[in-house]
């Protein structure tokens, strides 16, 4: 959600924004802090947290809550989907830019089915990433039982 409140783009905020947009790994606030400290050694963790919050409120970045201990951030603000590894917490973008994917038409279909005016949506997928599957760290069945609890 984009806030109507005006925020000035400070030097610190600009560097934080650049660091989030630079990576596609959906970094945590701690990871952003470590990257920003290389450019601004005296910046505090609290300053990074507050600026990440402002940048997400103003629509410059997206805040992702994967249901794990730490929030993650995405520099890609265009509509797209995410898939989260239920074992390690890795988050990847789901690329559906080919015209034959049914996900591209999901919002249009819902408008026709429900007659709602769709303002936005949030759809996330969960599973095991290729690395966790190769390492045999967890089975999907075990993780699904944990989630359903």
Secondary structure as UniProt FT lines:
FT   HELIX           11..22
FT   HELIX           29..37
FT   TURN            38..39
FT   TURN            41..42
FT   HELIX           45..57
FT   TURN            58..59
FT   STRAND          62..64
FT   STRAND          72..74
FT   STRAND          81..85
FT   TURN            86..88
FT   STRAND          91..94
FT   TURN            99..100
FT   HELIX           102..105
FT   HELIX           106..114
FT   STRAND          124..127
FT   HELIX           130..135
FT   HELIX           140..148
//
